[in-house]
């Protein structure tokens, strides 16, 4: 759980900014989004494969441009 303590003389905006950064860094939101629906193991493997293929294609495309 992300906990942020108010520093002396700190505005609410900067406190909120620090809290948001901490939440993003901890990965709470991404975990919640991922666990929103049940995904079977086979479907998860299929999705991971697709991501890997996309990543490889993207890498080779950027190397061709350079």
CHARMM internal coordinates of N, CA and C (Angstrom, degrees):
IC EDIT
DIST 1 N 1 CA 1.4353
DIST 1 CA 1 C 1.5334
ANGL 1 N 1 CA 1 C 108.59
DIST 1 C 2 N 1.3119
ANGL 1 CA 1 C 2 N 116.40
DIHE 1 N 1 CA 1 C 2 N 137.78
DIST 2 N 2 CA 1.4581
ANGL 1 C 2 N 2 CA 121.75
DIHE 1 CA 1 C 2 N 2 CA -178.86
DIST 2 CA 2 C 1.5236
ANGL 2 N 2 CA 2 C 109.58
DIHE 1 C 2 N 2 CA 2 C -84.80
DIST 2 C 3 N 1.3256
ANGL 2 CA 2 C 3 N 115.62
DIHE 2 N 2 CA 2 C 3 N 124.25
DIST 3 N 3 CA 1.4622
ANGL 2 C 3 N 3 CA 121.16
DIHE 2 CA 2 C 3 N 3 CA 178.54
DIST 3 CA 3 C 1.5145
ANGL 3 N 3 CA 3 C 108.29
DIHE 2 C 3 N 3 CA 3 C -123.75
DIST 3 C 4 N 1.3470
ANGL 3 CA 3 C 4 N 115.73
DIHE 3 N 3 CA 3 C 4 N 132.77
DIST 4 N 4 CA 1.4545
ANGL 3 C 4 N 4 CA 121.36
DIHE 3 CA 3 C 4 N 4 CA 179.50
DIST 4 CA 4 C 1.5149
ANGL 4 N 4 CA 4 C 108.05
DIHE 3 C 4 N 4 CA 4 C -128.50
DIST 4 C 5 N 1.3373
ANGL 4 CA 4 C 5 N 116.93
DIHE 4 N 4 CA 4 C 5 N 129.02
DIST 5 N 5 CA 1.4568
ANGL 4 C 5 N 5 CA 122.01
DIHE 4 CA 4 C 5 N 5 CA 179.91
DIST 5 CA 5 C 1.5226
ANGL 5 N 5 CA 5 C 108.81
DIHE 4 C 5 N 5 CA 5 C -102.02
DIST 5 C 6 N 1.3223
ANGL 5 CA 5 C 6 N 116.12
DIHE 5 N 5 CA 5 C 6 N 134.84
DIST 6 N 6 CA 1.4553
ANGL 5 C 6 N 6 CA 122.19
DIHE 5 CA 5 C 6 N 6 CA -179.58
DIST 6 CA 6 C 1.5230
ANGL 6 N 6 CA 6 C 110.14
DIHE 5 C 6 N 6 CA 6 C -66.67
DIST 6 C 7 N 1.3264
ANGL 6 CA 6 C 7 N 116.28
DIHE 6 N 6 CA 6 C 7 N 125.25
DIST 7 N 7 CA 1.4563
ANGL 6 C 7 N 7 CA 121.49
DIHE 6 CA 6 C 7 N 7 CA 177.89
DIST 7 CA 7 C 1.5300
ANGL 7 N 7 CA 7 C 109.16
DIHE 6 C 7 N 7 CA 7 C -86.27
DIST 7 C 8 N 1.2997
ANGL 7 CA 7 C 8 N 116.31
DIHE 7 N 7 CA 7 C 8 N 158.81
DIST 8 N 8 CA 1.4611
ANGL 7 C 8 N 8 CA 120.50
DIHE 7 CA 7 C 8 N 8 CA -179.95
DIST 8 CA 8 C 1.5187
ANGL 8 N 8 CA 8 C 111.63
DIHE 7 C 8 N 8 CA 8 C -62.74
DIST 8 C 9 N 1.3257
ANGL 8 CA 8 C 9 N 117.17
DIHE 8 N 8 CA 8 C 9 N 125.95
DIST 9 N 9 CA 1.4564
ANGL 8 C 9 N 9 CA 122.15
DIHE 8 CA 8 C 9 N 9 CA 177.98
DIST 9 CA 9 C 1.5190
ANGL 9 N 9 CA 9 C 114.46
DIHE 8 C 9 N 9 CA 9 C 74.55
DIST 9 C 10 N 1.3309
ANGL 9 CA 9 C 10 N 117.79
DIHE 9 N 9 CA 9 C 10 N 13.44
DIST 10 N 10 CA 1.4635
ANGL 9 C 10 N 10 CA 121.18
DIHE 9 CA 9 C 10 N 10 CA -178.92
DIST 10 CA 10 C 1.5276
ANGL 10 N 10 CA 10 C 110.11
DIHE 9 C 10 N 10 CA 10 C -88.21
DIST 10 C 11 N 1.3198
ANGL 10 CA 10 C 11 N 116.34
DIHE 10 N 10 CA 10 C 11 N 137.44
DIST 11 N 11 CA 1.4629
ANGL 10 C 11 N 11 CA 120.17
DIHE 10 CA 10 C 11 N 11 CA 179.30
DIST 11 CA 11 C 1.5244
ANGL 11 N 11 CA 11 C 109.94
DIHE 10 C 11 N 11 CA 11 C -77.96
DIST 11 C 12 N 1.3269
ANGL 11 CA 11 C 12 N 115.10
DIHE 11 N 11 CA 11 C 12 N 163.32
DIST 12 N 12 CA 1.4548
ANGL 11 C 12 N 12 CA 120.41
DIHE 11 CA 11 C 12 N 12 CA 179.67
DIST 12 CA 12 C 1.5278
ANGL 12 N 12 CA 12 C 110.93
DIHE 11 C 12 N 12 CA 12 C -68.17
DIST 12 C 13 N 1.3347
ANGL 12 CA 12 C 13 N 116.73
DIHE 12 N 12 CA 12 C 13 N -31.72
DIST 13 N 13 CA 1.4575
ANGL 12 C 13 N 13 CA 120.29
DIHE 12 CA 12 C 13 N 13 CA 178.81
DIST 13 CA 13 C 1.5245
ANGL 13 N 13 CA 13 C 111.51
DIHE 12 C 13 N 13 CA 13 C -63.02
DIST 13 C 14 N 1.3229
ANGL 13 CA 13 C 14 N 116.51
DIHE 13 N 13 CA 13 C 14 N -46.93
DIST 14 N 14 CA 1.4624
ANGL 13 C 14 N 14 CA 119.46
DIHE 13 CA 13 C 14 N 14 CA -179.53
DIST 14 CA 14 C 1.5318
ANGL 14 N 14 CA 14 C 111.15
DIHE 13 C 14 N 14 CA 14 C -68.88
DIST 14 C 15 N 1.3262
ANGL 14 CA 14 C 15 N 116.59
DIHE 14 N 14 CA 14 C 15 N -33.14
DIST 15 N 15 CA 1.4662
ANGL 14 C 15 N 15 CA 120.47
DIHE 14 CA 14 C 15 N 15 CA 176.18
DIST 15 CA 15 C 1.5235
ANGL 15 N 15 CA 15 C 110.15
DIHE 14 C 15 N 15 CA 15 C -64.05
DIST 15 C 16 N 1.3246
ANGL 15 CA 15 C 16 N 116.44
DIHE 15 N 15 CA 15 C 16 N -45.18
DIST 16 N 16 CA 1.4544
ANGL 15 C 16 N 16 CA 121.42
DIHE 15 CA 15 C 16 N 16 CA 178.82
DIST 16 CA 16 C 1.5260
ANGL 16 N 16 CA 16 C 110.98
DIHE 15 C 16 N 16 CA 16 C -63.92
DIST 16 C 17 N 1.3264
ANGL 16 CA 16 C 17 N 116.47
DIHE 16 N 16 CA 16 C 17 N -38.54
DIST 17 N 17 CA 1.4669
ANGL 16 C 17 N 17 CA 121.51
DIHE 16 CA 16 C 17 N 17 CA 178.63
DIST 17 CA 17 C 1.5317
ANGL 17 N 17 CA 17 C 110.44
DIHE 16 C 17 N 17 CA 17 C -62.56
DIST 17 C 18 N 1.3343
ANGL 17 CA 17 C 18 N 116.32
DIHE 17 N 17 CA 17 C 18 N -45.32
DIST 18 N 18 CA 1.4668
ANGL 17 C 18 N 18 CA 120.51
DIHE 17 CA 17 C 18 N 18 CA 178.35
DIST 18 CA 18 C 1.5225
ANGL 18 N 18 CA 18 C 111.12
DIHE 17 C 18 N 18 CA 18 C -63.01
DIST 18 C 19 N 1.3472
ANGL 18 CA 18 C 19 N 116.24
DIHE 18 N 18 CA 18 C 19 N -39.60
DIST 19 N 19 CA 1.4665
ANGL 18 C 19 N 19 CA 120.42
DIHE 18 CA 18 C 19 N 19 CA 179.48
DIST 19 CA 19 C 1.5258
ANGL 19 N 19 CA 19 C 110.90
DIHE 18 C 19 N 19 CA 19 C -63.73
DIST 19 C 20 N 1.3185
ANGL 19 CA 19 C 20 N 117.14
DIHE 19 N 19 CA 19 C 20 N -45.49
DIST 20 N 20 CA 1.4716
ANGL 19 C 20 N 20 CA 121.08
DIHE 19 CA 19 C 20 N 20 CA 179.69
DIST 20 CA 20 C 1.5228
ANGL 20 N 20 CA 20 C 111.00
DIHE 19 C 20 N 20 CA 20 C -60.93
DIST 20 C 21 N 1.3344
ANGL 20 CA 20 C 21 N 116.59
DIHE 20 N 20 CA 20 C 21 N -42.68
DIST 21 N 21 CA 1.4675
ANGL 20 C 21 N 21 CA 120.13
DIHE 20 CA 20 C 21 N 21 CA 178.44
DIST 21 CA 21 C 1.5222
ANGL 21 N 21 CA 21 C 110.75
DIHE 20 C 21 N 21 CA 21 C -60.82
DIST 21 C 22 N 1.3331
ANGL 21 CA 21 C 22 N 116.21
DIHE 21 N 21 CA 21 C 22 N -42.31
DIST 22 N 22 CA 1.4539
ANGL 21 C 22 N 22 CA 120.70
DIHE 21 CA 21 C 22 N 22 CA -179.27
DIST 22 CA 22 C 1.5276
ANGL 22 N 22 CA 22 C 111.58
DIHE 21 C 22 N 22 CA 22 C -64.87
DIST 22 C 23 N 1.3284
ANGL 22 CA 22 C 23 N 115.99
DIHE 22 N 22 CA 22 C 23 N -40.28
DIST 23 N 23 CA 1.4640
ANGL 22 C 23 N 23 CA 120.93
DIHE 22 CA 22 C 23 N 23 CA 179.34
DIST 23 CA 23 C 1.5225
ANGL 23 N 23 CA 23 C 109.78
DIHE 22 C 23 N 23 CA 23 C -64.17
DIST 23 C 24 N 1.3356
ANGL 23 CA 23 C 24 N 117.28
DIHE 23 N 23 CA 23 C 24 N -44.64
DIST 24 N 24 CA 1.4619
ANGL 23 C 24 N 24 CA 120.88
DIHE 23 CA 23 C 24 N 24 CA 179.64
DIST 24 CA 24 C 1.5198
ANGL 24 N 24 CA 24 C 110.62
DIHE 23 C 24 N 24 CA 24 C -63.34
DIST 24 C 25 N 1.3270
ANGL 24 CA 24 C 25 N 116.42
DIHE 24 N 24 CA 24 C 25 N -43.23
DIST 25 N 25 CA 1.4661
ANGL 24 C 25 N 25 CA 121.16
DIHE 24 CA 24 C 25 N 25 CA -178.35
DIST 25 CA 25 C 1.5301
ANGL 25 N 25 CA 25 C 111.65
DIHE 24 C 25 N 25 CA 25 C -65.76
DIST 25 C 26 N 1.3286
ANGL 25 CA 25 C 26 N 116.75
DIHE 25 N 25 CA 25 C 26 N -35.46
DIST 26 N 26 CA 1.4675
ANGL 25 C 26 N 26 CA 119.96
DIHE 25 CA 25 C 26 N 26 CA -179.21
DIST 26 CA 26 C 1.5252
ANGL 26 N 26 CA 26 C 112.12
DIHE 25 C 26 N 26 CA 26 C -73.84
DIST 26 C 27 N 1.3452
ANGL 26 CA 26 C 27 N 117.67
DIHE 26 N 26 CA 26 C 27 N -21.21
DIST 27 N 27 CA 1.4534
ANGL 26 C 27 N 27 CA 121.11
DIHE 26 CA 26 C 27 N 27 CA 177.08
DIST 27 CA 27 C 1.5135
ANGL 27 N 27 CA 27 C 114.46
DIHE 26 C 27 N 27 CA 27 C 80.88
DIST 27 C 28 N 1.3221
ANGL 27 CA 27 C 28 N 117.57
DIHE 27 N 27 CA 27 C 28 N 19.92
DIST 28 N 28 CA 1.4596
ANGL 27 C 28 N 28 CA 121.68
DIHE 27 CA 27 C 28 N 28 CA -177.98
DIST 28 CA 28 C 1.5237
ANGL 28 N 28 CA 28 C 110.99
DIHE 27 C 28 N 28 CA 28 C -64.33
DIST 28 C 29 N 1.3229
ANGL 28 CA 28 C 29 N 117.10
DIHE 28 N 28 CA 28 C 29 N -48.18
DIST 29 N 29 CA 1.4616
ANGL 28 C 29 N 29 CA 120.76
DIHE 28 CA 28 C 29 N 29 CA -176.99
DIST 29 CA 29 C 1.5208
ANGL 29 N 29 CA 29 C 112.39
DIHE 28 C 29 N 29 CA 29 C -64.82
DIST 29 C 30 N 1.3262
ANGL 29 CA 29 C 30 N 116.59
DIHE 29 N 29 CA 29 C 30 N -41.92
DIST 30 N 30 CA 1.4645
ANGL 29 C 30 N 30 CA 118.81
DIHE 29 CA 29 C 30 N 30 CA 179.96
DIST 30 CA 30 C 1.5302
ANGL 30 N 30 CA 30 C 110.91
DIHE 29 C 30 N 30 CA 30 C -64.70
DIST 30 C 31 N 1.3147
ANGL 30 CA 30 C 31 N 116.82
DIHE 30 N 30 CA 30 C 31 N -36.14
DIST 31 N 31 CA 1.4610
ANGL 30 C 31 N 31 CA 120.97
DIHE 30 CA 30 C 31 N 31 CA 177.76
DIST 31 CA 31 C 1.5277
ANGL 31 N 31 CA 31 C 110.54
DIHE 30 C 31 N 31 CA 31 C -65.61
DIST 31 C 32 N 1.3180
ANGL 31 CA 31 C 32 N 116.30
DIHE 31 N 31 CA 31 C 32 N -43.52
DIST 32 N 32 CA 1.4648
ANGL 31 C 32 N 32 CA 120.66
DIHE 31 CA 31 C 32 N 32 CA 179.84
DIST 32 CA 32 C 1.5203
ANGL 32 N 32 CA 32 C 110.07
DIHE 31 C 32 N 32 CA 32 C -63.22
DIST 32 C 33 N 1.3227
ANGL 32 CA 32 C 33 N 117.21
DIHE 32 N 32 CA 32 C 33 N -44.93
DIST 33 N 33 CA 1.4661
ANGL 32 C 33 N 33 CA 120.70
DIHE 32 CA 32 C 33 N 33 CA 179.52
DIST 33 CA 33 C 1.5253
ANGL 33 N 33 CA 33 C 111.13
DIHE 32 C 33 N 33 CA 33 C -62.49
DIST 33 C 34 N 1.3274
ANGL 33 CA 33 C 34 N 116.03
DIHE 33 N 33 CA 33 C 34 N -40.72
DIST 34 N 34 CA 1.4596
ANGL 33 C 34 N 34 CA 120.36
DIHE 33 CA 33 C 34 N 34 CA -178.61
DIST 34 CA 34 C 1.5309
ANGL 34 N 34 CA 34 C 111.51
DIHE 33 C 34 N 34 CA 34 C -67.72
DIST 34 C 35 N 1.3207
ANGL 34 CA 34 C 35 N 117.62
DIHE 34 N 34 CA 34 C 35 N -36.05
DIST 35 N 35 CA 1.4675
ANGL 34 C 35 N 35 CA 121.51
DIHE 34 CA 34 C 35 N 35 CA -176.41
DIST 35 CA 35 C 1.5262
ANGL 35 N 35 CA 35 C 112.64
DIHE 34 C 35 N 35 CA 35 C -92.64
DIST 35 C 36 N 1.3304
ANGL 35 CA 35 C 36 N 116.48
DIHE 35 N 35 CA 35 C 36 N 10.45
DIST 36 N 36 CA 1.4574
ANGL 35 C 36 N 36 CA 120.47
DIHE 35 CA 35 C 36 N 36 CA -179.18
DIST 36 CA 36 C 1.5317
ANGL 36 N 36 CA 36 C 111.30
DIHE 35 C 36 N 36 CA 36 C -62.52
DIST 36 C 37 N 1.3277
ANGL 36 CA 36 C 37 N 116.18
DIHE 36 N 36 CA 36 C 37 N -39.28
DIST 37 N 37 CA 1.4550
ANGL 36 C 37 N 37 CA 122.27
DIHE 36 CA 36 C 37 N 37 CA 178.76
DIST 37 CA 37 C 1.5242
ANGL 37 N 37 CA 37 C 108.91
DIHE 36 C 37 N 37 CA 37 C -125.69
DIST 37 C 38 N 1.3157
ANGL 37 CA 37 C 38 N 116.14
DIHE 37 N 37 CA 37 C 38 N 153.35
DIST 38 N 38 CA 1.4571
ANGL 37 C 38 N 38 CA 120.37
DIHE 37 CA 37 C 38 N 38 CA 177.31
DIST 38 CA 38 C 1.5230
ANGL 38 N 38 CA 38 C 109.47
DIHE 37 C 38 N 38 CA 38 C -76.92
DIST 38 C 39 N 1.3225
ANGL 38 CA 38 C 39 N 116.03
DIHE 38 N 38 CA 38 C 39 N 131.20
DIST 39 N 39 CA 1.4613
ANGL 38 C 39 N 39 CA 121.70
DIHE 38 CA 38 C 39 N 39 CA 176.60
DIST 39 CA 39 C 1.5208
ANGL 39 N 39 CA 39 C 107.20
DIHE 38 C 39 N 39 CA 39 C -123.09
DIST 39 C 40 N 1.3350
ANGL 39 CA 39 C 40 N 115.76
DIHE 39 N 39 CA 39 C 40 N 123.95
DIST 40 N 40 CA 1.4633
ANGL 39 C 40 N 40 CA 119.82
DIHE 39 CA 39 C 40 N 40 CA -178.54
DIST 40 CA 40 C 1.5267
ANGL 40 N 40 CA 40 C 109.84
DIHE 39 C 40 N 40 CA 40 C -68.01
DIST 40 C 41 N 1.3201
ANGL 40 CA 40 C 41 N 115.58
DIHE 40 N 40 CA 40 C 41 N 162.04
DIST 41 N 41 CA 1.4662
ANGL 40 C 41 N 41 CA 121.35
DIHE 40 CA 40 C 41 N 41 CA -178.19
DIST 41 CA 41 C 1.5263
ANGL 41 N 41 CA 41 C 111.47
DIHE 40 C 41 N 41 CA 41 C -60.65
DIST 41 C 42 N 1.3360
ANGL 41 CA 41 C 42 N 116.11
DIHE 41 N 41 CA 41 C 42 N -41.65
DIST 42 N 42 CA 1.4666
ANGL 41 C 42 N 42 CA 119.23
DIHE 41 CA 41 C 42 N 42 CA -178.60
DIST 42 CA 42 C 1.5316
ANGL 42 N 42 CA 42 C 110.54
DIHE 41 C 42 N 42 CA 42 C -66.22
DIST 42 C 43 N 1.3199
ANGL 42 CA 42 C 43 N 116.56
DIHE 42 N 42 CA 42 C 43 N -40.55
DIST 43 N 43 CA 1.4688
ANGL 42 C 43 N 43 CA 120.60
DIHE 42 CA 42 C 43 N 43 CA 178.23
DIST 43 CA 43 C 1.5281
ANGL 43 N 43 CA 43 C 110.29
DIHE 42 C 43 N 43 CA 43 C -65.22
DIST 43 C 44 N 1.3151
ANGL 43 CA 43 C 44 N 116.35
DIHE 43 N 43 CA 43 C 44 N -38.97
DIST 44 N 44 CA 1.4650
ANGL 43 C 44 N 44 CA 121.31
DIHE 43 CA 43 C 44 N 44 CA 179.15
DIST 44 CA 44 C 1.5274
ANGL 44 N 44 CA 44 C 110.64
DIHE 43 C 44 N 44 CA 44 C -63.51
DIST 44 C 45 N 1.3411
ANGL 44 CA 44 C 45 N 116.91
DIHE 44 N 44 CA 44 C 45 N -42.71
DIST 45 N 45 CA 1.4621
ANGL 44 C 45 N 45 CA 120.90
DIHE 44 CA 44 C 45 N 45 CA 177.72
DIST 45 CA 45 C 1.5240
ANGL 45 N 45 CA 45 C 110.66
DIHE 44 C 45 N 45 CA 45 C -63.53
DIST 45 C 46 N 1.3275
ANGL 45 CA 45 C 46 N 116.75
DIHE 45 N 45 CA 45 C 46 N -41.13
DIST 46 N 46 CA 1.4575
ANGL 45 C 46 N 46 CA 121.98
DIHE 45 CA 45 C 46 N 46 CA 179.33
DIST 46 CA 46 C 1.5344
ANGL 46 N 46 CA 46 C 110.52
DIHE 45 C 46 N 46 CA 46 C -61.72
DIST 46 C 47 N 1.3266
ANGL 46 CA 46 C 47 N 116.38
DIHE 46 N 46 CA 46 C 47 N -43.50
DIST 47 N 47 CA 1.4663
ANGL 46 C 47 N 47 CA 121.14
DIHE 46 CA 46 C 47 N 47 CA 179.45
DIST 47 CA 47 C 1.5242
ANGL 47 N 47 CA 47 C 110.71
DIHE 46 C 47 N 47 CA 47 C -65.29
DIST 47 C 48 N 1.3251
ANGL 47 CA 47 C 48 N 116.92
DIHE 47 N 47 CA 47 C 48 N -41.58
DIST 48 N 48 CA 1.4642
ANGL 47 C 48 N 48 CA 121.24
DIHE 47 CA 47 C 48 N 48 CA 179.26
DIST 48 CA 48 C 1.5301
ANGL 48 N 48 CA 48 C 110.87
DIHE 47 C 48 N 48 CA 48 C -62.30
DIST 48 C 49 N 1.3466
ANGL 48 CA 48 C 49 N 116.00
DIHE 48 N 48 CA 48 C 49 N -40.16
DIST 49 N 49 CA 1.4571
ANGL 48 C 49 N 49 CA 120.82
DIHE 48 CA 48 C 49 N 49 CA 178.10
DIST 49 CA 49 C 1.5199
ANGL 49 N 49 CA 49 C 111.31
DIHE 48 C 49 N 49 CA 49 C -61.80
DIST 49 C 50 N 1.3411
ANGL 49 CA 49 C 50 N 115.78
DIHE 49 N 49 CA 49 C 50 N -45.27
DIST 50 N 50 CA 1.4625
ANGL 49 C 50 N 50 CA 121.14
DIHE 49 CA 49 C 50 N 50 CA 178.94
DIST 50 CA 50 C 1.5230
ANGL 50 N 50 CA 50 C 110.98
DIHE 49 C 50 N 50 CA 50 C -60.83
DIST 50 C 51 N 1.3276
ANGL 50 CA 50 C 51 N 116.51
DIHE 50 N 50 CA 50 C 51 N -42.81
DIST 51 N 51 CA 1.4696
ANGL 50 C 51 N 51 CA 120.89
DIHE 50 CA 50 C 51 N 51 CA 178.84
DIST 51 CA 51 C 1.5204
ANGL 51 N 51 CA 51 C 110.83
DIHE 50 C 51 N 51 CA 51 C -61.66
DIST 51 C 52 N 1.3312
ANGL 51 CA 51 C 52 N 116.19
DIHE 51 N 51 CA 51 C 52 N -42.66
DIST 52 N 52 CA 1.4620
ANGL 51 C 52 N 52 CA 120.77
DIHE 51 CA 51 C 52 N 52 CA -179.28
DIST 52 CA 52 C 1.5215
ANGL 52 N 52 CA 52 C 110.70
DIHE 51 C 52 N 52 CA 52 C -63.90
DIST 52 C 53 N 1.3239
ANGL 52 CA 52 C 53 N 116.66
DIHE 52 N 52 CA 52 C 53 N -42.58
DIST 53 N 53 CA 1.4632
ANGL 52 C 53 N 53 CA 120.65
DIHE 52 CA 52 C 53 N 53 CA 179.22
DIST 53 CA 53 C 1.5184
ANGL 53 N 53 CA 53 C 110.32
DIHE 52 C 53 N 53 CA 53 C -62.77
DIST 53 C 54 N 1.3283
ANGL 53 CA 53 C 54 N 116.50
DIHE 53 N 53 CA 53 C 54 N -45.21
DIST 54 N 54 CA 1.4729
ANGL 53 C 54 N 54 CA 121.14
DIHE 53 CA 53 C 54 N 54 CA 177.88
DIST 54 CA 54 C 1.5285
ANGL 54 N 54 CA 54 C 111.28
DIHE 53 C 54 N 54 CA 54 C -59.26
DIST 54 C 55 N 1.3340
ANGL 54 CA 54 C 55 N 115.16
DIHE 54 N 54 CA 54 C 55 N -43.33
DIST 55 N 55 CA 1.4635
ANGL 54 C 55 N 55 CA 120.55
DIHE 54 CA 54 C 55 N 55 CA -179.10
DIST 55 CA 55 C 1.5271
ANGL 55 N 55 CA 55 C 110.99
DIHE 54 C 55 N 55 CA 55 C -63.23
DIST 55 C 56 N 1.3303
ANGL 55 CA 55 C 56 N 116.62
DIHE 55 N 55 CA 55 C 56 N -42.70
DIST 56 N 56 CA 1.4698
ANGL 55 C 56 N 56 CA 121.32
DIHE 55 CA 55 C 56 N 56 CA 179.60
DIST 56 CA 56 C 1.5196
ANGL 56 N 56 CA 56 C 110.57
DIHE 55 C 56 N 56 CA 56 C -64.93
DIST 56 C 57 N 1.3415
ANGL 56 CA 56 C 57 N 116.48
DIHE 56 N 56 CA 56 C 57 N -43.82
DIST 57 N 57 CA 1.4652
ANGL 56 C 57 N 57 CA 120.23
DIHE 56 CA 56 C 57 N 57 CA 178.48
DIST 57 CA 57 C 1.5237
ANGL 57 N 57 CA 57 C 111.09
DIHE 56 C 57 N 57 CA 57 C -61.33
DIST 57 C 58 N 1.3161
ANGL 57 CA 57 C 58 N 116.50
DIHE 57 N 57 CA 57 C 58 N -42.66
DIST 58 N 58 CA 1.4610
ANGL 57 C 58 N 58 CA 121.17
DIHE 57 CA 57 C 58 N 58 CA -179.69
DIST 58 CA 58 C 1.5251
ANGL 58 N 58 CA 58 C 110.96
DIHE 57 C 58 N 58 CA 58 C -62.60
DIST 58 C 59 N 1.3207
ANGL 58 CA 58 C 59 N 116.75
DIHE 58 N 58 CA 58 C 59 N -41.89
DIST 59 N 59 CA 1.4706
ANGL 58 C 59 N 59 CA 121.33
DIHE 58 CA 58 C 59 N 59 CA 179.01
DIST 59 CA 59 C 1.5255
ANGL 59 N 59 CA 59 C 111.38
DIHE 58 C 59 N 59 CA 59 C -63.20
DIST 59 C 60 N 1.3258
ANGL 59 CA 59 C 60 N 116.22
DIHE 59 N 59 CA 59 C 60 N -45.51
DIST 60 N 60 CA 1.4591
ANGL 59 C 60 N 60 CA 119.13
DIHE 59 CA 59 C 60 N 60 CA -178.90
DIST 60 CA 60 C 1.5252
ANGL 60 N 60 CA 60 C 111.08
DIHE 59 C 60 N 60 CA 60 C -67.65
DIST 60 C 61 N 1.3249
ANGL 60 CA 60 C 61 N 117.46
DIHE 60 N 60 CA 60 C 61 N -33.36
DIST 61 N 61 CA 1.4642
ANGL 60 C 61 N 61 CA 121.52
DIHE 60 CA 60 C 61 N 61 CA 178.97
DIST 61 CA 61 C 1.5259
ANGL 61 N 61 CA 61 C 110.72
DIHE 60 C 61 N 61 CA 61 C -66.91
DIST 61 C 62 N 1.3322
ANGL 61 CA 61 C 62 N 117.77
DIHE 61 N 61 CA 61 C 62 N -42.14
DIST 62 N 62 CA 1.4649
ANGL 61 C 62 N 62 CA 120.43
DIHE 61 CA 61 C 62 N 62 CA -179.73
DIST 62 CA 62 C 1.5243
ANGL 62 N 62 CA 62 C 110.84
DIHE 61 C 62 N 62 CA 62 C -69.33
DIST 62 C 63 N 1.3088
ANGL 62 CA 62 C 63 N 117.77
DIHE 62 N 62 CA 62 C 63 N -31.15
DIST 63 N 63 CA 1.4816
ANGL 62 C 63 N 63 CA 120.54
DIHE 62 CA 62 C 63 N 63 CA 178.54
DIST 63 CA 63 C 1.5155
ANGL 63 N 63 CA 63 C 110.49
DIHE 62 C 63 N 63 CA 63 C -70.98
DIST 63 C 64 N 1.3302
ANGL 63 CA 63 C 64 N 118.34
DIHE 63 N 63 CA 63 C 64 N -34.22
DIST 64 N 64 CA 1.4556
ANGL 63 C 64 N 64 CA 121.70
DIHE 63 CA 63 C 64 N 64 CA 178.52
DIST 64 CA 64 C 1.5284
ANGL 64 N 64 CA 64 C 111.94
DIHE 63 C 64 N 64 CA 64 C -65.44
DIST 64 C 65 N 1.3127
ANGL 64 CA 64 C 65 N 116.03
DIHE 64 N 64 CA 64 C 65 N -35.92
DIST 65 N 65 CA 1.4705
ANGL 64 C 65 N 65 CA 121.37
DIHE 64 CA 64 C 65 N 65 CA -178.22
DIST 65 CA 65 C 1.5317
ANGL 65 N 65 CA 65 C 109.91
DIHE 64 C 65 N 65 CA 65 C -68.39
DIST 65 C 66 N 1.3066
ANGL 65 CA 65 C 66 N 118.00
DIHE 65 N 65 CA 65 C 66 N -40.13
DIST 66 N 66 CA 1.4618
ANGL 65 C 66 N 66 CA 122.13
DIHE 65 CA 65 C 66 N 66 CA -176.79
DIST 66 CA 66 C 1.4883
ANGL 66 N 66 CA 66 C 110.22
DIHE 65 C 66 N 66 CA 66 C -70.34
END
COOR INIT
IC SEED 1 N 1 CA 1 C
IC BUILD
